[in-house]
């Protein structure tokens, strides 16, 4: 099946298709997101720019952990490992810095588009709100095969989205390193990055068109 991405009723314009038959369309409600995902019968995709193409369901690998446990550092390590193994950034200048060490990028690795998004302390950055789309929908529109992201365990709504069946989410947990063991943190962070790369390889092996 394909997916038709349309704007919410608040944002819909005259050129956006309307939902006229619930017998043929299954709406997947993503809480407070500006985009809804709608299943269509013809096996094609159409985004809100009117482009039609075949695509995969985007899978998600989420690094979950509390404040200041090293999530951003770990995903920077994941990014560096992928580049060292031949991944190519979609941006000529490389990853896009957001704030501090937080960044976003799409890389091509082993023939697949992989999005990496490290800003996981704010729900709206991940899943959007009434005025913004959020990274999950944004990367889905861009036909990414897999999204790797961080998410703070104090958040609730993003994990509800991640649990939706079409994302087939893999969760990797990270705990905060105690002060006594702080010297071990670089090794622990790199080991966790290698774990995520291993999970990514497993997802790639199992990736099929749904």
Order of alpha helices (4+ residues) and beta strands (2+ residues): beta-beta-beta-beta-beta-beta-alpha-beta-beta-beta-beta-alpha-alpha-beta-alpha-beta-alpha
